[in-house]
C-alpha cells in the first residue's frame, strides 16, 4: 500500500475509521487486487499506526466482504462474483428506502431543501452517461451516493449513516469496472424528479416507494 498511502495523522477522527477508509479505498480502486494477501504489520508500518486499529479495520472490511481472514494463516482481498453485486445492490436498496422513509418527516427545512436539490442533481447527472460505458457512469453514481448519504444522516438515526457508508463501500468495490444501472436513464430522470417533489411535500410513503422501485424491490 506504500504507493497509495502515507502516515495517517492522528486527528479527531477515530484512527480505526481512517485506516478502514484508507484500506477500503485501496481495494476499490484496485491498488490492492483480488486474491492478494495483506499483512497487518506492513499496513501499520505504511500508515504509521499500531497494529490494533489495522486489525479492527480489517475485521470491519471482512464483515462487508472486502477481505477474508483465516486465523494465523492469511488475510486476503476477496474475489467479486455476480452474486456479490446483486447482494450489494439489494442491501443498499433496502437501507436507502428505509432511510428515506424515516428522513422525509424528520428533516429540517434546510435538510429538506438539500435533499430535493440532491435528488435533482441525480436527474441532471443522467444527461451525460452512456449505459454501455461504465466509466461514464461515475458522476451519476457520485450524485446517488451524495443523496443516499444525506438521507441516511437526515433520518436522525446514526446507525443508518454508518450502515450506508459500509454498504456503499461494498457496492463500489463490487461495481469497479463494471457499473450498471438498476433502471434505464429515462426512468431515473422521471423517478428522481418525483422523489424530489415527494420529499418537498413530506410524503414519506411516496418517497420510500420511489426508492424501492429504483432498486427493483417493488414494481413501479
KEVO-589964 format. One line per 5 residues: number of its first residue (from 0); their letters; for each residue x, y, z of N, C-alpha, C. Coordinates in nm, 4 decimals, decimal comma, padded with zeros to 6 digits. Atoms other than C-alpha are relative to their C-alpha. Example, Ala and Ser with C-alpha at 12.3 -4.5 7.8 and 13.67 -1.06 7.14 Angstrom:
2
0) AS) 00,0890/-00,1190/00,0000/01,2300/-00,4500/00,7800/00,0900/00,1200/00,0000 | -00,0820/-00,1190/-00,0060/01,3670/-00,1060/00,7140/-00,0770/00,1090/00,0730 $
! end
This chain:
220
0) XXXXX) 00,0809/-00,1212/00,0000/00,0000/00,0000/00,0000/00,0841/00,1260/00,0000 | -00,0845/-00,1175/-00,0204/00,3002/00,2303/00,0214/-00,0120/00,1009/-00,1127 | 00,0144/-00,0958/00,1091/00,2379/00,3824/-00,3213/-00,1330/00,0736/00,0042 | 00,1309/-00,0630/-00,0090/-00,1167/00,4756/-00,2223/-00,0182/00,0777/00,1297 | 00,0258/-00,0570/-00,1311/-00,0784/00,5823/00,1364/00,1262/00,0555/00,0613 $
5) XXXXX) -00,1074/-00,0500/-00,0836/00,1371/00,7739/00,3764/-00,0476/-00,0060/00,1425 | 00,0399/00,0050/-00,1402/00,1294/00,8047/00,7525/-00,1292/00,0765/00,0250 | 00,1255/-00,0655/-00,0354/-00,2090/00,8899/00,8957/00,0215/00,0951/00,1158 | -00,0052/-00,0939/-00,1112/-00,2436/01,1948/01,1123/-00,1028/-00,0405/00,1046 | 00,0894/00,0408/-00,1072/-00,3979/01,1176/01,4488/-00,0806/00,1205/00,0459 $
10) XXXXX) 00,0836/-00,1151/-00,0300/-00,6651/01,3860/01,4452/-00,1245/-00,0470/00,0744 | 00,1212/00,0310/-00,0757/-01,0189/01,3842/01,5837/-00,0718/-00,1245/-00,0504 | 00,0644/00,1195/00,0533/-01,1323/01,1046/01,3534/00,0607/-00,1221/00,0662 | -00,0528/00,1217/-00,0598/-01,1032/00,7664/01,5153/00,0975/-00,0663/-00,0964 | -00,1066/00,0537/00,0836/-00,7868/00,6046/01,3883/-00,0454/-00,1230/-00,0771 $
15) XXXXX) 00,0460/00,1206/00,0684/-00,9534/00,2730/01,3068/-00,0894/00,0344/-00,1187 | 00,0837/-00,0423/00,1119/-01,2087/00,4582/01,0892/00,0858/00,0482/-00,1166 | -00,0881/-00,0506/00,1050/-00,9300/00,6331/00,8994/00,0725/-00,1146/-00,0701 | -00,0677/00,1160/00,0581/-00,7441/00,3043/00,8484/-00,0979/-00,0786/-00,0869 | 00,1049/00,0706/00,0748/-01,0681/00,1364/00,7368/-00,0249/00,0657/-00,1358 $
20) XXXXX) 00,0249/-00,0715/00,1252/-01,1326/00,4053/00,4765/00,1190/-00,0108/-00,0944 | -00,1194/00,0039/00,0855/-00,7732/00,4012/00,3503/00,0163/-00,1368/-00,0663 | -00,0124/00,1341/00,0579/-00,7614/00,0241/00,3031/-00,1146/-00,0254/-00,0976 | 00,1149/00,0198/00,0881/-01,1133/00,0177/00,1569/00,0161/00,0703/-00,1331 | -00,0220/-00,0736/00,1247/-01,0257/00,2847/-00,0991/00,1050/-00,0688/-00,0864 $
25) XXXXX) -00,1033/00,0703/00,0765/-00,7135/00,0900/-00,1991/-00,0573/-00,1264/-00,0652 | 00,0658/00,1175/00,0582/-00,9318/-00,2185/-00,2559/-00,0906/00,0422/-00,1151 | 00,0951/-00,0446/00,1017/-01,1957/-00,0260/-00,4503/00,0691/00,0436/-00,1277 | -00,0638/-00,0494/00,1227/-00,9517/00,1419/-00,6881/00,1005/-00,0990/-00,0592 | -00,0836/00,1041/00,0587/-00,7539/-00,1787/-00,7451/00,1446/-00,0001/00,0422 $
30) XXXXX) -00,1382/00,0017/-00,0474/-00,4317/-00,0867/-00,5690/00,0283/-00,1291/00,0772 | -00,0063/00,1326/-00,0612/-00,4987/-00,3984/-00,3603/-00,0909/-00,0906/-00,0832 | 00,0748/00,0791/00,0981/-00,6059/-00,6609/-00,6136/-00,0659/-00,1215/00,0636 | 00,0657/00,1210/-00,0502/-00,8490/-00,9508/-00,5597/00,0980/-00,1172/00,0063 | -00,0864/00,1153/-00,0173/-00,6704/-01,2570/-00,4266/00,1332/00,0304/00,0667 $
35) XXXXX) -00,1295/-00,0331/-00,0588/-00,3690/-01,0654/-00,2970/-00,0072/-00,0063/00,1515 | -00,0068/00,0100/-00,1447/-00,2599/-01,1243/00,0597/00,0514/00,1315/00,0584 | -00,0452/-00,1207/-00,0684/-00,2147/-00,8388/00,3016/00,0400/-00,0368/00,1431 | -00,0511/00,0261/-00,1345/-00,0313/-00,8259/00,6329/-00,0192/00,1246/00,0856 | 00,0318/-00,1156/-00,0840/-00,1449/-00,6059/00,9163/00,1257/00,0743/00,0450 $
40) XXXXX) -00,1228/-00,0657/-00,0443/00,2137/-00,5366/01,0235/00,0527/00,0953/-00,1071 | -00,0472/-00,0855/00,1090/00,3057/-00,3984/00,6798/-00,0886/00,1223/-00,0164 | 00,0924/-00,1130/00,0117/-00,0068/-00,1830/00,6619/00,0226/00,0994/00,1134 | -00,0250/-00,0870/-00,1151/00,0579/-00,0492/01,0107/00,1248/00,0838/-00,0216 | -00,1242/-00,0739/00,0256/00,4112/00,0456/00,9087/-00,0218/00,1063/-00,1070 $
45) XXXXX) 00,0286/-00,0962/00,1069/00,2870/00,2149/00,5876/-00,0744/00,1224/00,0528 | 00,0868/-00,1073/-00,0474/00,0297/00,4191/00,7769/00,0527/00,0682/00,1259 | -00,0563/-00,0604/-00,1198/00,2424/00,4924/01,0805/-00,0883/-00,0145/00,1217 | 00,0879/00,0259/-00,1135/-00,0020/00,3361/01,3261/00,0372/-00,1341/00,0616 | -00,0205/00,1307/-00,0604/-00,0061/00,0404/01,5618/-00,0837/-00,1042/-00,0741 $
50) XXXXX) 00,0736/00,1064/00,0682/-00,1441/-00,2966/01,4534/-00,1460/-00,0075/00,0460 | 00,1360/00,0133/-00,0526/-00,4577/-00,2648/01,6701/-00,1054/00,0658/-00,0893 | 00,1026/-00,0576/00,0888/-00,6510/-00,0131/01,4502/-00,0039/-00,0674/-00,1365 | -00,0008/00,0726/00,1273/-00,5414/-00,2077/01,1415/-00,0828/-00,1270/00,0128 | 00,0776/00,1220/-00,0202/-00,6850/-00,5287/01,2823/-00,1489/00,0290/00,0093 $
55) XXXXX) 00,1418/-00,0376/-00,0104/-01,0093/-00,3535/01,3729/-00,0561/00,0353/-00,1377 | 00,0445/-00,0378/00,1343/-01,0335/-00,2069/01,0220/-00,0177/-00,1232/-00,0876 | 00,0093/00,1213/00,0812/-00,9693/-00,5457/00,8607/-00,1213/-00,0841/00,0402 | 00,1187/00,0729/-00,0445/-01,2413/-00,7050/01,0735/-00,1269/00,0628/-00,0571 | 00,1153/-00,0674/00,0613/-01,4887/-00,4415/00,9505/-00,0077/-00,0296/-00,1480 $
60) XXXXX) -00,0020/00,0290/00,1442/-01,3807/-00,4999/00,5910/-00,0390/-00,1446/-00,0270 | 00,0421/00,1393/00,0145/-01,4300/-00,8725/00,6427/-00,1516/-00,0097/00,0095 | 00,1449/00,0078/-00,0185/-01,7871/-00,8136/00,7617/-00,0763/00,0416/-00,1242 | 00,0703/-00,0426/00,1219/-01,8776/-00,6382/00,4363/00,0550/-00,0688/-00,1235 | -00,0404/00,0872/00,1101/-01,6968/-00,8942/00,2240/00,1157/00,0467/-00,0842 $
65) XXXXX) -00,1127/-00,0470/00,0805/-01,3938/-00,6981/00,1016/00,1268/-00,0798/00,0257 | -00,1139/00,0864/-00,0289/-01,1403/-00,9221/00,2745/-00,0505/-00,1279/00,0647 | 00,0281/00,1216/-00,0755/-01,1366/-01,2758/00,4085/00,1207/-00,0294/00,0866 | -00,1056/00,0216/-00,0971/-00,9398/-01,3734/00,7142/-00,0075/-00,1430/00,0522 | -00,0116/00,1319/-00,0597/-00,8198/-01,7112/00,8371/00,1025/00,0113/00,1119 $
70) XXXXX) -00,0852/-00,0216/-00,1160/-00,6767/-01,7024/01,1870/00,1340/-00,0709/-00,0129 | -00,1380/00,0498/00,0010/-00,2975/-01,7466/01,1925/00,0433/-00,0543/-00,1356 | -00,0372/00,0493/00,1327/-00,2968/-01,8263/00,8198/00,0155/00,1144/-00,1001 | -00,0102/-00,1047/00,1011/-00,3793/-01,5347/00,5917/-00,1140/00,0993/00,0132 | 00,1049/-00,0979/00,0266/-00,5770/-01,2193/00,5214/00,0169/00,0390/-00,1449 $
75) XXXXX) -00,0135/-00,0309/00,1422/-00,6511/-01,1599/00,1554/-00,1241/00,0705/-00,0523 | 00,1084/-00,0726/00,0655/-00,8650/-00,9489/-00,0745/-00,0897/-00,1005/-00,0707 | 00,0927/00,0952/00,0595/-01,1770/-01,1322/-00,1861/-00,0181/00,0245/-00,1499 | 00,0437/-00,0108/00,1385/-01,2786/-01,2018/-00,5443/-00,1448/00,0497/-00,0012 | 00,1361/-00,0519/00,0117/-01,6013/-01,0408/-00,6690/-00,0792/-00,0855/-00,0972 $
80) XXXXX) 00,0873/00,0793/00,0858/-01,8841/-01,2523/-00,8083/-00,1234/00,0816/-00,0375 | 00,1254/-00,0653/00,0372/-02,2085/-01,1560/-00,9797/-00,0973/00,0013/00,1182 | 00,0876/00,0036/-00,1170/-02,3883/-01,2621/-00,6626/00,0365/00,1094/00,0988 | -00,0427/-00,1094/-00,0878/-02,1784/-01,0140/-00,4651/-00,0633/00,1317/-00,0437 | 00,0588/-00,1233/00,0528/-02,3039/-00,7362/-00,6932/-00,1492/00,0061/00,0324 $
85) XXXXX) 00,1437/00,0021/-00,0267/-02,6681/-00,8430/-00,6607/-00,0289/00,0198/00,1484 | 00,0207/-00,0135/-00,1446/-02,6379/-00,8747/-00,2822/00,0236/00,1443/00,0456 | -00,0317/-00,1383/-00,0391/-02,4779/-00,5296/-00,2515/-00,1111/00,0951/-00,0430 | 00,1088/-00,0853/00,0490/-02,7497/-00,3673/-00,4648/-00,1251/-00,0179/00,0860 | 00,1206/00,0270/-00,0786/-03,0299/-00,5381/-00,2716/00,0110/00,0599/00,1400 $
90) XXXXX) -00,0169/-00,0506/-00,1360/-02,8874/-00,4472/00,0692/-00,0071/00,1518/00,0025 | 00,0024/-00,1454/00,0039/-02,8257/-00,0847/-00,0257/-00,1407/00,0504/-00,0299 | 00,1357/-00,0419/00,0338/-03,1745/-00,0631/-00,1751/-00,0919/00,0025/00,1211 | 00,0833/00,0031/-00,1199/-03,3452/-00,1690/00,1452/00,0426/00,1075/00,0995 | -00,0486/-00,1031/-00,0913/-03,1235/00,0622/00,3505/-00,0425/00,1393/-00,0464 $
95) XXXXX) 00,0355/-00,1320/00,0532/-03,1859/00,3601/00,1208/-00,1488/00,0258/00,0129 | 00,1458/-00,0173/-00,0105/-03,5615/00,3017/00,1179/-00,0412/00,0286/00,1440 | 00,0353/-00,0203/-00,1407/-03,5818/00,2761/00,4970/00,0472/00,1370/00,0483 | -00,0517/-00,1307/-00,0414/-03,3612/00,5830/00,5480/-00,0849/00,1121/-00,0574 | 00,0845/-00,1012/00,0632/-03,5751/00,7810/00,3028/-00,1336/00,0111/00,0732 $
100) XXXXX) 00,1278/00,0016/-00,0719/-03,8931/00,6751/00,4825/00,0126/00,0713/00,1343 | -00,0195/-00,0615/-00,1309/-03,7508/00,7842/00,8190/00,0335/00,1484/-00,0120 | -00,0493/-00,1366/00,0106/-03,5867/01,1034/00,6958/-00,1069/00,0982/-00,0450 | 00,0932/-00,0935/00,0633/-03,8778/01,2533/00,4998/-00,0819/00,0816/00,1004 | 00,0746/-00,0838/-00,0960/-04,0909/01,3584/00,8005/00,0873/00,0662/00,1066 $
105) XXXXX) -00,0846/-00,0476/-00,1093/-03,7939/01,4305/01,0284/00,0925/00,1154/-00,0392 | -00,0990/-00,0967/00,0453/-03,5821/01,6639/00,8162/-00,0353/00,1426/00,0412 | 00,0178/-00,1438/-00,0131/-03,5306/02,0280/00,8973/-00,0264/00,0575/-00,1385 | 00,0253/-00,0617/00,1305/-03,6234/02,2708/00,6227/00,1279/00,0056/-00,0831 | -00,1277/-00,0054/00,0718/-03,2562/02,3120/00,5332/00,0368/-00,1374/-00,0541 $
110) XXXXX) -00,0283/00,1355/00,0456/-03,2108/01,9358/00,5138/-00,0925/-00,0392/-00,1141 | 00,0974/00,0333/00,1043/-03,5276/01,9056/00,3040/00,0376/00,0667/-00,1322 | -00,0406/-00,0707/00,1217/-03,4108/02,1688/00,0571/00,1217/-00,0670/-00,0633 | -00,1199/00,0659/00,0529/-03,0752/01,9953/00,0251/-00,0349/-00,1368/-00,0596 | 00,0391/00,1310/00,0518/-03,2373/01,6541/-00,0205/-00,0645/00,0129/-00,1378 $
115) XXXXX) 00,0642/-00,0215/00,1301/-03,4552/01,7848/-00,3042/00,1025/00,0422/-00,1044 | -00,1053/-00,0426/00,0923/-03,1538/01,9558/-00,4604/00,0855/-00,1186/-00,0444 | -00,0835/00,1156/00,0331/-02,9505/01,6332/-00,4436/-00,0751/-00,0988/-00,0889 | 00,0794/00,0869/00,0880/-03,2360/01,4333/-00,5985/-00,0018/00,0553/-00,1417 | -00,0002/-00,0598/00,1345/-03,2478/01,6802/-00,8879/00,1403/-00,0001/-00,0611 $
120) XXXXX) -00,1362/00,0155/00,0525/-02,8679/01,6584/-00,9160/00,0166/-00,1380/-00,0644 | 00,0004/00,1321/00,0637/-02,9224/01,2880/-00,9893/-00,0632/00,0098/-00,1379 | 00,0669/-00,0196/00,1301/-03,1632/01,3893/-01,2650/00,0962/00,0646/-00,0993 | -00,0938/-00,0696/00,0880/-02,9055/01,6287/-01,4106/00,1156/-00,0900/-00,0417 | -00,1132/00,0880/00,0295/-02,6372/01,3591/-01,3940/-00,0346/-00,1062/-00,1035 $
125) XXXXX) 00,0416/00,0979/00,1017/-02,8402/01,1433/-01,6331/00,0258/00,0490/-00,1414 | -00,0157/-00,0554/00,1347/-02,7598/01,3746/-01,9256/00,1273/-00,0462/-00,0699 | -00,1278/00,0313/00,0627/-02,4004/01,2625/-01,9819/00,0352/-00,1454/-00,0200 | -00,0532/00,1359/00,0062/-02,3533/00,8898/-01,9175/-00,0507/-00,0826/-00,1169 | 00,0348/00,1005/00,1002/-02,3551/00,6113/-02,1727/-00,0123/-00,1331/00,0734 $
130) XXXXX) 00,0184/00,1233/-00,0769/-02,5044/00,2964/-02,0133/00,0911/-00,1134/-00,0444 | -00,0884/00,1053/00,0500/-02,2756/00,0837/-02,2320/00,1454/00,0239/00,0354 | -00,1373/-00,0325/-00,0384/-01,9627/00,2550/-02,0983/00,0033/00,0295/00,1496 | 00,0041/-00,0183/-00,1456/-01,9246/00,2038/-01,7211/00,0774/00,1215/00,0488 | -00,0813/-00,1121/-00,0466/-01,6601/00,4766/-01,6955/-00,0773/00,1314/-00,0002 $
135) XXXXX) 00,0757/-00,1255/00,0077/-01,9114/00,7475/-01,7928/-00,1077/00,0092/00,1078 | 00,1047/00,0010/-00,1018/-02,1452/00,6488/-01,5078/00,0454/00,0578/00,1337 | -00,0520/-00,0440/-00,1286/-01,9179/00,7801/-01,2318/-00,0712/00,1239/00,0558 | 00,0696/-00,1172/-00,0565/-02,0813/01,1283/-01,1975/-00,1399/-00,0337/00,0513 | 00,1331/00,0399/-00,0443/-02,4244/00,9657/-01,1706/00,0088/-00,0753/00,1328 $
140) XXXXX) -00,0152/00,0749/-00,1245/-02,3043/00,7256/-00,9007/00,0413/00,0915/00,1145 | -00,0381/-00,0953/-00,1037/-02,1435/01,0124/-00,7114/-00,1213/00,0799/00,0467 | 00,1215/-00,0733/-00,0360/-02,4723/01,2034/-00,7231/-00,0936/-00,0873/00,0837 | 00,0832/00,0920/-00,0775/-02,6606/00,8974/-00,5975/00,0541/-00,0174/00,1418 | -00,0599/00,0187/-00,1325/-02,4164/00,8439/-00,3121/-00,0205/00,1237/00,0867 $
145) XXXXX) 00,0219/-00,1236/-00,0763/-02,4455/01,2093/-00,2093/-00,1424/00,0058/00,0536 | 00,1402/-00,0009/-00,0436/-02,8246/01,1756/-00,1939/-00,0244/-00,1026/00,1099 | 00,0256/00,1047/-00,1002/-02,8320/00,8437/-00,0064/00,0712/00,0325/00,1308 | -00,0728/-00,0365/-00,1219/-02,5680/00,9675/00,2398/-00,0754/00,1068/00,0780 | 00,0735/-00,1089/-00,0645/-02,7667/01,2837/00,3099/-00,1281/-00,0518/00,0651 $
150) XXXXX) 00,1234/00,0540/-00,0561/-03,0896/01,0904/00,3633/00,0291/-00,0878/00,1212 | -00,0362/00,0833/-00,1150/-02,9142/00,8447/00,5955/00,0269/00,0870/00,1220 | -00,0278/-00,0917/-00,1110/-02,7856/01,1316/00,8089/-00,1291/00,0691/00,0453 | 00,1232/-00,0734/-00,0321/-03,1206/01,3135/00,7909/-00,1062/-00,0878/00,0645 | 00,0949/00,0890/-00,0667/-03,3017/01,0049/00,9198/00,0008/00,0217/00,1506 $
155) XXXXX) -00,0113/-00,0209/-00,1432/-03,1817/01,1088/01,2652/00,0493/-00,1217/00,0745 | -00,0481/00,1249/-00,0599/-03,0540/00,7557/01,3269/00,1414/-00,0246/-00,0524 | -00,1382/00,0090/00,0445/-02,6755/00,7383/01,3152/00,0398/-00,1400/-00,0436 | -00,0271/00,1348/00,0495/-02,6862/00,3624/01,2628/-00,0190/-00,0059/-00,1508 | 00,0224/-00,0015/00,1443/-02,8256/00,4321/00,9169/00,1177/00,0660/-00,0717 $
160) XXXXX) -00,1122/-00,0692/00,0624/-02,5434/00,6722/00,8413/00,1208/-00,0918/-00,0114 | -00,1163/00,0889/00,0023/-02,2747/00,4234/00,9350/-00,0248/-00,1199/-00,0911 | 00,0311/00,1154/00,0836/-02,4508/00,1318/00,7670/00,0045/00,0366/-00,1472 | -00,0058/-00,0421/00,1403/-02,4907/00,3307/00,4462/00,1434/00,0090/-00,0485 | -00,1403/-00,0142/00,0399/-02,1205/00,4109/00,4384/00,0613/-00,1345/-00,0326 $
165) XXXXX) -00,0565/00,1325/00,0232/-02,0300/00,0439/00,4655/-00,0647/-00,0669/-00,1205 | 00,0688/00,0605/00,1142/-02,2952/-00,0669/00,2153/00,0495/00,0602/-00,1315 | -00,0485/-00,0634/00,1224/-02,1732/00,1891/-00,0403/00,1422/-00,0451/-00,0307 | -00,1352/00,0521/00,0196/-01,8143/00,0751/00,0108/-00,0058/-00,1343/-00,0718 | 00,0122/00,1328/00,0588/-01,9186/-00,2808/-00,0709/-00,0485/00,0079/-00,1444 $
170) XXXXX) 00,0520/-00,0135/00,1358/-02,1154/-00,1697/-00,3770/00,1051/00,0572/-00,0937 | -00,1040/-00,0598/00,0834/-01,8333/00,0485/-00,5092/00,1052/-00,1034/-00,0380 | -00,0988/00,1029/00,0284/-01,5914/-00,2408/-00,4799/-00,0572/-00,1014/-00,1007 | 00,0604/00,0980/00,0898/-01,8320/-00,4853/-00,6486/-00,0159/00,0554/-00,1413 | 00,0259/-00,0634/00,1293/-01,9006/-00,2350/-00,9262/00,1258/00,0423/-00,0751 $
175) XXXXX) -00,1203/-00,0544/00,0620/-01,5377/-00,1481/-01,0031/00,0189/-00,0558/-00,1412 | -00,0209/00,0387/00,1389/-01,5001/-00,1527/-01,3813/-00,1203/-00,0613/-00,0680 | 00,1166/00,0627/00,0621/-01,8477/-00,2930/-01,4407/-00,1302/00,0548/00,0588 | 00,1223/-00,0615/-00,0506/-02,1059/-00,0459/-01,3165/-00,1157/-00,0258/-00,0953 | 00,1205/00,0106/00,0826/-02,4576/-00,0984/-01,4354/-00,1146/00,0659/00,0734 $
180) XXXXX) 00,1138/-00,0710/-00,0562/-02,7843/00,0810/-01,3816/-00,1102/-00,0970/00,0376 | 00,1137/00,0831/-00,0379/-03,0798/-00,0679/-01,1977/-00,1244/00,0355/-00,0812 | 00,1121/-00,0453/00,0820/-03,3165/00,1329/-01,4199/00,0546/00,0753/-00,1210 | -00,0421/-00,0822/00,1134/-03,2972/00,2984/-01,7656/00,0115/00,1473/00,0409 | -00,0212/-00,1408/-00,0337/-03,1824/00,6613/-01,7642/-00,1305/00,0796/00,0015 $
185) XXXXX) 00,1273/-00,0732/00,0026/-03,5305/00,7872/-01,8596/-00,0803/-00,0239/00,1273 | 00,0727/00,0323/-00,1229/-03,6805/00,6080/-01,5598/00,0656/00,0672/00,1205 | -00,0696/-00,0688/-00,1087/-03,4131/00,7517/-01,3309/-00,0357/00,1473/00,0000 | 00,0378/-00,1416/00,0087/-03,4825/01,1045/-01,4565/-00,1404/00,0225/00,0553 | 00,1406/-00,0163/-00,0396/-03,8577/01,0616/-01,4078/-00,0178/-00,0202/00,1496 $
190) XXXXX) 00,0275/00,0354/-00,1394/-03,8484/00,8957/-01,0662/00,0740/00,0879/00,0999 | -00,0702/-00,0851/-00,0952/-03,5868/01,1174/-00,9065/-00,0556/00,1420/00,0015 | 00,0738/-00,1265/-00,0041/-03,7759/01,4296/-01,0098/-00,1232/-00,0170/00,0891 | 00,1143/00,0284/-00,0874/-04,0796/01,2696/-00,8456/00,0448/-00,0124/00,1456 | -00,0511/00,0141/-00,1356/-03,8663/01,1843/-00,5431/00,0254/00,1367/00,0629 $
195) XXXXX) -00,0219/-00,1355/-00,0509/-03,7608/01,5472/-00,5058/-00,1319/00,0634/00,0420 | 00,1312/-00,0573/-00,0305/-04,1276/01,6512/-00,5156/-00,0618/-00,0654/00,1236 | 00,0556/00,0710/-00,1159/-04,2290/01,3834/-00,2634/00,0680/00,0441/00,1289 | -00,0724/-00,0475/-00,1183/-03,9579/01,4952/-00,0214/-00,0462/00,1408/00,0374 | 00,0474/-00,1368/-00,0259/-04,0670/01,8583/-00,0571/-00,1402/00,0000/00,0602 $
200) XXXXX) 00,1378/00,0086/-00,0498/-04,4294/01,7541/00,0080/-00,0099/-00,0787/00,1302 | -00,0052/00,0808/-00,1229/-04,3201/01,5460/00,3129/-00,0854/-00,1257/-00,0130 | 00,0763/00,1216/00,0271/-04,4836/01,2411/00,1521/00,0944/-00,1195/00,0144 | -00,0962/00,1063/-00,0284/-04,2817/00,9645/00,3169/-00,0349/-00,1294/-00,0724 | 00,0407/00,1237/00,0667/-04,4850/00,6794/00,1665/00,0423/00,0011/-00,1464 $
205) XXXXX) -00,0351/-00,0095/00,1414/-04,4341/00,8011/-00,1898/00,1511/00,0038/-00,0186 | -00,1457/-00,0066/00,0104/-04,0667/00,8815/-00,1321/00,0613/-00,1387/00,0150 | -00,0521/00,1359/-00,0191/-03,9997/00,5328/00,0013/-00,0336/-00,0882/-00,1198 | 00,0411/00,0819/00,1141/-04,1964/00,3746/-00,2830/00,0898/00,0236/-00,1203 | -00,0826/-00,0329/00,1156/-03,9924/00,5565/-00,5466/00,1404/-00,0580/00,0127 $
210) XXXXX) -00,1320/00,0589/-00,0203/-03,6650/00,4413/-00,3917/-00,0059/-00,1505/-00,0202 | 00,0135/00,1453/00,0152/-03,7880/00,0823/-00,3740/-00,0151/-00,0388/-00,1466 | 00,0132/00,0261/00,1439/-03,8860/00,0993/-00,7416/00,1354/00,0104/-00,0687 | -00,1302/-00,0172/00,0628/-03,5419/00,2282/-00,8376/00,0918/-00,1193/00,0226 | -00,0837/00,1160/-00,0310/-03,3764/-00,0676/-00,6676/-00,0667/-00,1324/-00,0369 $
215) XXXXX) 00,0728/00,1183/00,0428/-03,6329/-00,3107/-00,8119/-00,0431/-00,0888/00,1163 | 00,0527/00,0738/-00,1145/-03,7519/-00,4092/-00,4664/-00,1494/-00,0212/-00,0181 | 00,1424/00,0109/00,0332/-04,1104/-00,3387/-00,5750/-00,0183/00,0454/-00,1441 | 00,0324/-00,0402/00,1371/-04,2728/-00,2903/-00,9144/-00,0415/00,1462/-00,0054 | 00,0365/-00,1406/00,0161/-04,3207/00,0631/-01,0478/-00,1481/00,0183/-00,0244 $
! end
